């Protein structure tokens, strides 16, 4: 499980870096030209909020049920 979480985080970081580079290049931001930097900041903040808005898709009741079942199975083994 740790490997899945870590690899997902690494893949997200890689994709985010590449997407950020594409956006910065498309908006013509250079070391001396920061005219469109506010657009990049706005896009970045919107992409940070998107996962929070998708939390409703998680079925927490099912996750709790699975956790309880796993805990019961572990206690029966011992």
Buried (B, 14 or more C-beta within 10 A) or exposed (E): EEEEEEEEEEEEEEEEEEEBEEBBEEBEBEEEEEEBEEBBEEBEEEEEEEEEEEEEEEEEEEEEEEEEEEEEEEEEEE
